[in-house]
Each structure stands twice: as structure tokens, then as C-alpha cells.
Amino acid sequence: MIIHSASFIKSSTTLKQCPVSVNPEFGFIGRSNVGKSSLINMLTGWTKLAKISGEPGKTRTINHFLINGKWFLVDLPGYGYARVPANVRAKWVSAAREYVLGRENLICLFVLLDARIKPQKSDLQFMEFLGLEGFPFARVFTKSDKLAGISLEKSVKLYDEEMLKKWESLPVTFITSSAKKKGRDEILDFIEESINNLSKRV
């Protein structure tokens, strides 16, 4: 897929505030400081589309970006560690879950995982929630350029082993690096294929 255009449409704090649309949507979510904004900018080719900050928890709303005038890329609030009160962080998680369960045109959720750190409880719990709800999602390991090949393989294997304690099979997985644009074509091809499959069913 070639990205011709990408534009910010709206920020929302609740599902009801999200733009009315039948266009397919693909959400991106992960723990605070996982590199979500960098990944979104890398995928779209617009370096300032999503705001990048060294401060964890920068994304606090549901942000819709229209891509090629045909589909939405949705930047969701992070979960896990952030320098905000626990009740505020809980509201972010609640809004994200409400969106996932209630947004009918959401096709897939990309769950971002920092390849440098061991499996986190918040990540595993969120993916388990998606699995129990039967919602399609993909794992996206970020910051892979920070690890050597063997270390990266070990990191992914740790997640596989941990998830297979409860899962019968593993979700689609992407290895990415925003700095080196690794995984860009694979994710965009996956999105394009998902949109094409959707149009065939309509």
C-alpha cells in the first residue's frame, strides 16, 4: 500500500464523540512510551502526524487520522505506566475498551509491545481481554533496532511462551523499528489485504 494522504480528523474522549463513519478503522494501542506515535508517523510517512513526546502517557484521547481518504488509523490512549493519577489512567483504559467493544467498523487492533522488555502484566491482560471478547488483533514489537538478533528472538520467544500458557495459537505478529522503517510494508500490506477482504464480503 502506498500512502498518498494522511490527515488528522478528530480527538475524542468517549466512543460517542468519535466521528460517524463506515470507513474501516485500524487501532493502535500499547503501554505508555512504547513508541506508538513514532510507529504511526513511520507508517504514514508524515513525520509530525502523531505528536511524539518523551513524557509517557502523552496520548490521552482517541485520535482519528484519515488515510488515503478511505480508512482510519486510530491512535488510542496508552495503558500501564504513566505519570498521571491512577483514576485518570483508569479512564483512558475504560475509554479504549469502550471503543474496542463498541466501534462496529474497527477491523483490527494493533497491540504494541516494547521488544526490549520482558512480558508485562498489563500487556498480557489486555490481549487476554481481546481474546476473550473474540476481537481480532495483531502483536507489534517495537524498537527492534535496540536489540541484537539473538536478543530480539529471545524477547519474542518469551512472549510466545507466556501467551501459549493460555492461548491455543498466537496472533499475527510484526517486528518493527521506526528508526529503520522495519515492518512498514508488512503492516500496510496487512491493512490493505484486510480492507480488500472486507469489500469482498460486502
Secondary structure, 3 states (H helix, E strand, C coil): CCCCCEEEEEEECCHHHCCCCCCCEEEEEEECCCCHHHHHHHHHCCCCCCCCCCCCCCCCCEEEEEECCCEEEEECCCECCCCCCHHHHHHHHHHHHHHHHHCCCEEEEEEEEECCCCCCHHHHHHHHHHHHHCCCEEEEEECHHHCCHHHHHHHHHHHHHHHCCCCCCCCEEEECECCCCECHHHHHHHHHHHHHHHHHHC
